Amino acid sequence: MDRQRGLSVRLKLTLSYAGFLLLAGVVLLAVVGVFLLLSGWLRTNESGAVRANPVIEFVRAFAPTAAVVMVFLLVFGLLGGWLLAGRMLAPLDRITHATRTAAAGSLSHRIRMPGRQDEFRELADAFDMMLARLEAHVAEQQRFAANASHELRTPLAISKTLIDVARADPHHDTGELIDRLHVVNTRATDLIEALLLLSRASQRSFTREHVDLSLVAEEAAETLHPLAEKNGVTLETSGDIAPTRGSPALLLQLITNLVHNAIVHNLPERGTVRVHTGVRPKTAVLTVENTGEQLTPQLVTTLTEPFQRGTVRIHTDQAGAGLGLAIVKTITEAHDGTLTLTPRSAGGLRITVELPAPARTPTGSE
C-alpha cells in the first residue's frame, strides 16, 4: 500500500516529550510568577509606599529569567526525548528487520528478543512463534506438492505407455487395454478427490453441527462391514454416546478412513478391528485399533504424513493414495481435536481421536 511519508514515531515521541516538558515548565513558571507578583503587591500595600506598577516591574525582572528557563527546557526536552524515544523503540527496529526479512522469503530468521518480559518482548515472541509455524507450514506444503506431483505422474505415465503400446500394435486386445486404463484412471481420480478433501478440511470451510460420534462410527462400520467380511476381519463397535460439534460429512470421512485402513492393514486372516467411543470431562473420544504387523514408534510418527504407508495392504488390490491418515489428521485439527497413534505390543495400531465436547448451559443442555 502506497502512503504519504509522515513523521517518524521517534520524532513524534520526541516532540511529545518536549512539548509536555515545556508545558509543565510554563505552568510552573506561571505559578511562581503569580506567587511573586502577589507577594510584591502585598508588601507594597503594607508599607504604604508609592511604587511603580508591580506587574511591569515583575515582567521586567522575571521575564528574561523565564525565557532562559523555557529555552533550556525546550532543548533539554528535545534531546532527552530523542534519546529516550530511541531507547524505547529499539525493539521495534529488530521486529521491523525480522518482518522485512520474512517478507523477502526467509522464514528461518528469529528475533529472539533478550531481556525481561514486557509488551515489546511479547510481540517479538508471538512473531517468532508465527514465523516458526509459517516455516513449518511452507515446508509441509512444498513436500506435499512434490509428493502429489510424483503420485499423479505415475498413473499418467502408465496411461501414456498403454496408449503408445496400443498405437504401435493395432491388433492389441482393446478390452484388456480399456480395463487397465480404467484401473489407472480410477486411481488418479481417487487421488484427486482425496487431495480436494484434504484442501477443504484444512480450510475449515464447513458448518459445525451437533454430531454423535457413536452414531457416525456405527454408520461407517455398517458401510465397511462387507469389506471386513470379505477379508475375514472381525469388525466390532462399542461404547457410549460421544457428542461433539463439527461437520457430519467430514467426521464420517474421518472414521471411514480409520476403519478402512484398519481393515486393509491387518493380519492375512482372522484379523480384528475394534471401534470404541466414549467421553472424557471435556472431550469426545473415538478409538480405532486393529491387529496386524509389529510397528515401531519411529514408523508410527510418519504415518500421518501425506503419501506415507506403514505396511503393505493385505486385503485389497488397490495401492491407495497414501492420504488416509493425512486426511484424518487434517480433519481432526480442523475440529480443534488431537490425534494420537500408538503401536500395539501384540502388533497393529491404536488410533485415538479426541474432539472438544459441546459447551453446555447450567441446566445441562446445549
C-alpha positions in Angstrom: 0.0 0.0 0.0 1.4 3.4 -1.0 1.3 6.0 1.7 2.5 9.6 2.0 5.5 9.8 4.2 4.9 11.3 7.6 6.8 12.0 10.8 8.5 9.0 12.4 7.3 7.6 15.6 10.5 8.5 17.3 10.2 12.2 16.2 6.5 12.2 17.4 7.5 10.8 20.8 10.4 13.4 21.0 8.0 16.3 20.3 5.5 14.8 22.7 8.1 14.6 25.5 9.5 18.1 24.7 6.0 19.6 24.5 4.9 18.0 27.8 8.1 19.2 29.5 7.7 22.7 28.0 4.0 22.9 29.1 5.0 21.7 32.6 7.7 24.5 32.7 5.2 27.1 31.6 2.7 26.1 34.3 5.4 26.0 36.9 6.8 29.5 35.9 3.2 30.9 35.8 2.5 29.6 39.3 5.8 31.0 40.6 5.3 34.3 38.8 1.8 34.8 40.2 3.1 33.9 43.7 5.9 36.5 43.4 3.5 39.1 42.0 1.0 38.7 44.8 3.8 38.8 47.4 5.2 42.1 46.0 1.7 43.6 45.8 1.0 42.8 49.4 4.3 44.2 50.6 3.6 47.5 48.7 0.2 47.8 50.3 1.5 47.2 53.8 4.3 49.7 53.6 2.0 52.4 52.0 4.8 53.5 49.8 4.1 54.7 46.3 5.8 52.5 43.7 5.6 51.8 40.0 3.1 49.2 38.7 4.2 45.9 40.2 3.1 44.0 37.1 5.5 46.0 34.9 8.3 45.5 37.5 7.6 41.8 37.6 7.7 41.4 33.9 11.0 43.4 33.6 12.6 41.3 36.4 11.2 37.9 35.8 10.7 37.7 32.0 14.4 37.3 31.0 14.9 34.5 33.5 11.7 32.8 32.5 12.8 33.0 28.8 16.1 31.4 29.5 14.5 28.6 31.5 12.0 27.9 28.8 14.7 27.7 26.1 16.6 25.3 28.4 13.6 23.2 28.9 12.9 23.0 25.2 16.4 22.0 24.3 16.6 19.5 27.2 13.2 18.1 26.2 14.1 17.6 22.6 17.5 16.0 23.3 16.2 13.9 26.2 13.0 12.9 24.3 15.0 11.9 21.3 17.3 9.6 23.3 14.5 8.2 25.4 12.3 7.5 22.3 15.2 5.8 20.5 15.9 3.6 23.5 12.2 2.7 23.9 11.7 2.0 20.2 14.9 0.0 19.7 13.0 -3.4 20.0 10.7 -2.3 17.1 13.7 -1.9 14.9 14.5 -5.6 15.4 10.9 -6.6 14.8 10.8 -4.5 11.6 14.0 -6.0 10.4 12.7 -9.5 11.0 9.4 -8.7 9.2 11.2 -7.4 6.1 13.5 -10.5 6.1 10.4 -12.7 6.3 8.7 -10.7 3.5 11.8 -11.3 1.4 11.2 -15.0 1.7 13.4 -16.1 4.5 11.3 -17.6 7.3 14.2 -19.1 9.3 15.1 -15.7 10.9 14.1 -15.2 14.5 14.0 -12.0 16.6 14.9 -13.7 20.0 14.4 -10.5 21.9 16.6 -10.5 25.1 15.5 -9.1 28.4 12.6 -9.5 30.8 9.0 -9.8 29.6 7.2 -6.7 28.5 4.9 -5.6 25.7 7.6 -5.5 23.1 9.0 -8.9 24.0 5.5 -10.4 24.0 5.1 -9.1 20.5 8.6 -10.4 19.5 7.9 -13.9 20.9 4.5 -14.0 19.2 6.2 -13.0 15.9 8.8 -15.7 16.4 6.1 -18.3 17.0 4.2 -17.2 13.9 7.4 -17.5 11.8 8.1 -21.0 13.1 4.6 -22.1 12.2 4.8 -20.4 8.8 8.1 -22.1 8.1 6.8 -25.5 9.1 3.6 -24.9 7.0 5.5 -23.8 3.9 7.9 -26.8 4.2 4.9 -29.1 4.6 3.2 -27.6 1.6 6.3 -27.9 -0.6 6.8 -31.5 0.5 3.1 -32.2 -0.2 3.2 -30.6 -3.6 6.3 -32.6 -4.5 4.8 -35.9 -3.3 1.4 -35.1 -5.0 3.2 -34.4 -8.3 5.1 -37.7 -8.0 1.9 -39.7 -7.2 0.0 -38.1 -10.1 2.8 -38.6 -12.5 2.7 -42.3 -12.0 -0.8 -43.0 -13.4 -0.3 -40.5 -16.2 2.9 -42.2 -17.2 1.2 -45.6 -17.1 -1.7 -44.3 -19.2 0.7 -42.9 -21.8 2.6 -46.1 -22.0 -0.5 -48.2 -22.5 -1.8 -45.8 -25.2 1.6 -45.8 -27.0 1.7 -49.7 -27.0 -1.9 -49.8 -28.4 -1.0 -47.3 -31.1 2.1 -49.3 -32.1 0.1 -52.6 -32.2 -3.3 -52.1 -33.9 -4.2 -55.7 -33.2 -3.7 -55.4 -29.5 -6.7 -56.5 -27.3 -8.6 -53.3 -26.8 -10.7 -54.9 -24.0 -7.6 -55.5 -21.9 -6.4 -52.0 -22.6 -9.6 -50.4 -21.6 -9.7 -52.4 -18.3 -6.1 -51.4 -17.4 -6.8 -47.8 -18.3 -9.9 -47.9 -16.1 -7.9 -49.1 -13.2 -5.2 -46.4 -13.7 -7.8 -43.7 -14.2 -9.7 -44.8 -11.0 -6.5 -44.5 -9.0 -5.8 -41.0 -10.4 -9.4 -39.9 -9.7 -9.3 -41.3 -6.1 -6.1 -39.4 -5.5 -7.5 -36.1 -6.8 -10.7 -36.5 -4.7 -8.5 -37.1 -1.7 -6.5 -34.0 -2.4 -9.6 -31.9 -2.7 -11.0 -33.3 0.5 -7.7 -32.6 2.2 -7.8 -29.0 1.0 -11.4 -28.5 2.0 -10.8 -29.8 5.5 -7.6 -27.7 6.0 -9.6 -24.5 5.1 -12.2 -25.2 7.8 -14.9 -24.2 5.3 -17.7 -26.1 6.9 -20.7 -25.6 9.2 -20.5 -27.0 12.7 -23.4 -29.1 13.8 -24.2 -31.4 16.7 -22.6 -34.8 15.9 -22.7 -38.1 18.0 -19.5 -40.0 17.2 -21.1 -43.3 18.2 -23.7 -43.0 15.5 -21.2 -41.9 12.9 -19.0 -44.9 13.9 -21.9 -47.3 13.5 -22.6 -45.9 10.1 -19.0 -46.2 9.0 -18.8 -49.8 10.4 -22.0 -50.8 8.6 -20.7 -49.4 5.3 -17.4 -51.3 5.6 -18.8 -54.5 7.1 -19.0 -56.3 3.7 -15.3 -55.4 3.1 -14.4 -56.8 6.6 -16.4 -60.0 6.0 -14.9 -60.5 2.6 -11.4 -60.4 4.0 -12.0 -62.4 7.2 -11.7 -59.4 9.5 -13.9 -59.2 12.6 -15.3 -55.6 13.0 -16.5 -54.7 16.4 -18.1 -51.4 17.6 -18.9 -50.5 21.2 -19.0 -47.5 23.5 -21.3 -44.7 24.7 -22.8 -41.6 23.2 -19.9 -39.2 22.3 -21.3 -35.7 21.4 -19.2 -33.1 19.7 -19.7 -30.3 17.1 -18.4 -30.4 13.6 -19.1 -31.4 10.0 -21.0 -34.7 9.9 -19.7 -35.4 6.4 -16.1 -34.8 7.4 -16.3 -36.7 10.6 -17.9 -39.6 8.7 -14.9 -39.5 6.3 -12.5 -39.4 9.3 -14.0 -42.6 10.8 -14.4 -44.3 7.5 -10.7 -43.7 6.7 -9.7 -45.1 10.1 -11.8 -48.2 9.8 -10.9 -48.8 6.2 -7.1 -48.5 7.0 -7.6 -50.8 10.0 -9.2 -53.4 7.7 -6.7 -53.3 4.8 -3.6 -53.1 7.1 -4.3 -56.2 9.1 -3.4 -59.8 9.5 -3.7 -62.1 6.4 -6.5 -64.0 8.2 -8.6 -63.7 11.4 -7.8 -60.1 11.9 -9.7 -57.8 14.3 -10.8 -54.2 14.2 -12.3 -52.6 17.3 -14.1 -49.2 17.2 -14.9 -47.6 20.6 -16.5 -44.3 21.5 -16.7 -42.6 24.9 -16.5 -39.3 26.7 -14.0 -37.5 29.0 -14.5 -34.4 31.1 -14.1 -32.0 28.1 -13.8 -34.3 25.0 -15.5 -36.9 23.0 -13.2 -39.8 22.3 -13.0 -42.2 19.3 -10.6 -45.2 19.4 -9.9 -47.5 16.5 -7.4 -50.4 16.9 -6.5 -53.3 14.8 -4.4 -56.4 14.7 -1.5 -56.5 12.3 2.2 -56.4 11.9 4.6 -55.0 14.5 5.1 -51.3 14.1 8.0 -49.3 15.5 7.3 -45.9 17.2 9.5 -44.2 14.7 7.4 -45.5 11.8 4.2 -44.6 13.5 5.2 -41.0 13.8 5.4 -40.7 10.0 2.0 -42.3 9.2 0.1 -39.1 9.2 2.4 -37.5 6.6 0.9 -37.4 3.1 1.7 -40.4 0.9 3.2 -42.4 3.7 2.3 -46.1 4.0 3.2 -48.1 7.1 2.6 -51.7 5.8 1.6 -53.5 2.7 -2.1 -53.6 2.2 -3.1 -57.2 2.9 -6.8 -57.2 1.9 -7.1 -55.1 -1.2 -5.6 -55.0 -4.7 -5.7 -51.2 -4.7 -2.5 -49.3 -4.0 -4.3 -46.5 -2.2 -3.4 -42.8 -2.4 -1.5 -42.7 0.8 -3.6 -39.9 2.1 -6.0 -41.7 4.5 -4.3 -40.8 7.8 -3.2 -37.4 6.4 -6.9 -36.6 5.8 -7.7 -37.9 9.3 -5.1 -35.6 10.8 -6.3 -32.6 8.9 -10.0 -33.2 9.8 -9.1 -33.6 13.4 -7.1 -30.4 13.5 -9.9 -28.6 11.7 -12.2 -29.6 14.5 -9.7 -28.4 17.2 -9.0 -32.0 18.2 -6.0 -34.2 18.9 -4.9 -37.4 17.1 -2.7 -40.0 18.8 -1.2 -43.0 17.2 0.2 -45.8 19.4 1.7 -49.1 18.2 0.1 -52.1 20.0 2.5 -54.5 21.7 0.8 -57.5 20.1 1.0 -55.9 16.6 -1.2 -53.4 14.8 -2.1 -49.9 15.8 -4.3 -48.0 18.2 -5.6 -44.6 17.0 -7.3 -42.2 19.4 -9.2 -39.1 18.3 -10.3 -36.5 20.9 -12.7 -33.8 19.9 -14.0 -30.9 22.0 -17.3 -31.7 23.7 -20.0 -29.2 23.0 -20.5 -26.4 25.6 -23.4 -26.9 27.9 -25.7 -24.5 29.7 -26.1 -24.5 33.5 -29.1 -26.8 33.1 -27.0 -29.3 31.2 -28.5 -28.8 27.8 -26.6 -27.4 24.8 
